[in-house]
Amino acid sequence: MSKYIFVTGGVTSSLGKGIISSSLGKLLKARGYKVAIQKFDPYINVDPGTLNPYEHGECYVTEDGAETDLDLGHYERFLDEPTSQANNVTTGRVYQTVINKERQGDYLGKTVQVVPHITDEIQRRMRLLATENDYDIVITEIGGTVGDIESQPYLEAIRQLRWKLGSSDTISIHLTLIPYLKASEELKTKPTQHSVKELLENGIQPDVLVCRTEKHLTKEIRRKLALFCNVNINAVIESIDVPSIYEVPIRMMEENLDKIVLSKLKLNAGSRPDMTRWKDFLEKMKHPHEEVEIALVGKYVELPDAYKSIHESFIHAGTVNQVKVKLNYIHSESLNARNIKSKLKGMHGILVAPGFGHRGVDGKLEAVRFARESRIPFFGICLGMQIGVIEFARNVLGLKEANSTEMDELTPYPVIDLMEEQKSITVKGGTMRLGAYSCRLDKKSRAYGIYGKEMIRERHRHRYEFNNDFLELFEKNGMKAAGVNPDSNLVEIMEIPDHPWYVGVQFHPELKSTVMHPHPLFVHFVKAAILQKERNTEDSQKVASVS
Ligand code: GLN
């Protein structure tokens, strides 16, 4: 019999429900429980795959090819366990299921309504992970903020589930903000009181309050919150601002969040969670030996959430190497042949990011050219690899009009082209090459040395591919296919062996980097950046001694 934890948010969005859920999941797992986390998003898109990254940040892709909310990335990075389509549900998906059933006649004769049909479908999905796997605990995070019109069916579903299953099998955690008013030098509890009232109006009494705050909660504030929100004083949990999200599990452990949750669920608290490896990671992260600078060239840089997994992968990889990676977000539209040198000066590595459409492509081409010619470590991810291929075709192979058919359908040299099976597809949702595919590495490649094995599996999200008609020409001139899909022969990795570190990957390695298992490509790219820094220092010393 599984137990259910529901996490809602109040007062404002962006309080970090995903991090709190992940941290709690991590602690419960460390106490020996089998835990799953899922996210319910109240928007009407069937999945976030068709959303612009400016809307909700990066679209995270699971092994089974689901396009999901970026919080699933946190779940995987913290818990070190893969998620799937079942871990992310949207209102659109819920309605789609109910409407399809209605068309099939499943509700024949009945009026189909939000209550009970939509709320029943939400409850079915809330329990799906647990019914299909034997999880001890399923944490369900509800997107948005209590009080939103869109959240109401979810709150009603939680209320009904709690009523059906009882209070020791389900608990409600409410994440809220305790603002600090500078003028009166006080923490304020009123917004939380209102938010809890809103929850109560929906029939949900929170069991635990997790309070985001920039100042420590005094005993008095905790007492006030407990009294007015009707929770135990030890269930008022402080979640103070910390410099890194990876500190949150430790803070939550210090506040006994896991213990309180387990006692409310009438589960054995067992021994203290073993967080030794996690703490070692934190120690290393906080004490880097040096800093390397990496440029992330992309077009959604105004919103760093658009590159969330890449950002986190660098934290993991930097920590392993005991360096701090200073990630410089550079807008590809701001780059051109004249300013490229000054804009990328001092970078020890250049990463060209994934993306869609032609905006900013010229700047990305300049960035790759600069990295290739100046022999600075280069890492191209998805579109970043495709840009590497186009740049090589234009500037090394002399095919000046080479392009991807995504940018120029009529290019005479379509070095990146639509896959055959993509050509007839017109609908946009969920139709890309998605999810994990195998790749066989060439034993002579850099990638093979990095992964240390021949067969790998990585996650994809793209429509276009390297055009194998050009492969021979590329290989003859120094750019090699280091990994190909064994079934379809599609090129997955391109390398320039005669370069200190030039790796372009068609897949998204950032989606598989976790705290406990940093991704080898990121780890080695950071290593290459450290070597580049050493080379720069040697060069400047030589210049100094000559002059
Ligand atoms: N736009 C490219 C494609 O569809 C690359 C996608 C990506 O970078 N995720 O193939």
Boltz pocket constraint, residues with backbone or C-beta under 6 A from the ligand:
constraints:
  - pocket:
      binder: B
      contacts: [[A, 353], [A, 354], [A, 355], [A, 356], [A, 357], [A, 381], [A, 382], [A, 383], [A, 384], [A, 406], [A, 461], [A, 462], [A, 463], [A, 464], [A, 465]]
      max_distance: 6.0
